[in-house]
Amino acid sequence: MEIYGTLGPACHSKEILTGMFRAGMTGMRLNLSHTALRESSPLIDTFHAAAEEAGVIPKLLIDMQGPELRIGALSHDVTLRDGEMVTLGEGGIPIPDCVLSAVRPGSSILLDDGKILLVAERTCGNHLQAAVMRGGILSGRKSIAIPGEEISRPAMTEMDLANIADARMFGVTGIMQPFVRSRDDLITVRRALSKAGCSNIRLFAKIENLDGVRKIDELLPWADEIVIARGDLGNAVPLWTLPAVQKDLAEKCRHFGTPFMVVTQMLASMEKNPVPTRAEVSDIFNAVLDGASSVMVTGETAVGQYPVEVIDFLARTVREAQKYSSV
């Protein structure tokens, strides 16, 4: 069973990373939505040094940009308050042109994995006005989604191709392709890996939208591992149906024999608290019983206050579930 954390400012020191490996972590994810692999070289060097110190041969997964939509960079965090109006586009929060053209009055706009909800009021040339229905603090380069709208994007960006070219140099063991829509996306990534001499790097297909859910049967032969990524997936389906979607995806993976990972908010409360909720440990336990080959935490270790404790609780819960399932 692989236990992954996510690299970030909260765990940038060798001491903390070594503690995480000793607590049971077997690998980490590096999110390249905001940066390039080469720019992360110092952090990756520390990661490898910590793994060596702990006596672990680590897995390193890089999370690509792919077709995911994101807002542009912001000079500072923006607080969006319920009921106020906000400008998106020229003169406001920067958004891709394809999003601006897809939005209609009444369209829902989800920001930062759905934490923030806006409703479009009107479009005015190169910008739009939207009402804040569920506010929060917004940072630059966070995700943006328009539920119900199909927005065409290439499977890979130029930055993705550059990162793949550097993957072997930095000891990357897996590529996480976001928002997989069809087998064509995975074929595109596999061709890029082959061209870069990286055919041995494993391909993780992130299921984050309805296309991925509907086409899971055609994706399974092309993925080394399926990632049930419940953040954006929870925006694509009514939240109360997400557990059933997760169960169905897990069953498909078991039947086909493809390993799968469960990720997102597994120990979210531990970003600020040293102890998880009962519901969180039950979620991890059940993911293991459903046959997950790996589990991952994201913000809990990247920006949270208790990265070592997070891995300790995650690893202990996994071991307890494995013990229970073997009885």
Salt bridges, closest charged atoms under 4 A:
GLU2 OE2 - LYS59 NZ 3.38
GLU53 OE1 - LYS14 NZ 3.88
GLU53 OE2 - ARG22 NH2 3.87
ASP63 OD2 - ARG29 NE 2.86
ASP63 OD2 - LYS206 NZ 2.82
GLU68 OE1 - ARG70 NH2 3.11
ASP112 OD1 - LYS115 NZ 3.68
ASP166 OD2 - ARG38 NE 2.74
ASP185 OD2 - ARG181 NE 2.96
GLU208 OE1 - LYS206 NZ 3.98
ASP211 OD1 - ARG214 NH1 3.93
ASP217 OD2 - LYS252 NZ 3.15
ASP224 OD2 - ARG190 NH2 3.06
GLU225 OE1 - ARG202 NH1 3.23
ASP283 OD2 - ARG230 NH2 2.90
ASP290 OD2 - LYS247 NZ 2.93
ASP312 OD1 - ARG316 NE 3.01
GLU320 OE1 - LYS323 NZ 3.49
